[in-house]
């Protein structure tokens, strides 16, 4: 596998993925603040960030699994 996991990804897709991740984390922070202020559970609500990081990694793994794999040397030699 190459150094860049997203080497085969279209630049527009990279930009879209980055925008989605940024929006996701904005929603996570907003959720944290709302829950913490409304329910006054500051000592416990930080767990939202751990859950959000796990969700992000699971979604990223699914996304990477669905990306087409880069051509191998064998594929290039067959052409």
C-alpha positions, 0 to 999 in steps of 0.5 A: 500500500502506498504512503497516502491511503487516499492516493487513488481518491479523486481530489474532489472526493478528498475535498468533500470528505474533508468538508464532511469531517469538519462538519461532523466535528462541528456537530459533535462540539455543538452537541457536547456544549448543548448537552453539557449546558442543558443537563449540567453533566460536564464531568461526564459529557466529554465521552461524546468525543470518544464516541465521535472519534470511534464513529469517524474511524468506522465510517472512514474504514467503510469508505476505504473498504469501498474505494477501488484498490490501486492497480498492482504491478501484475495488473500493469504487466497484463496490459 
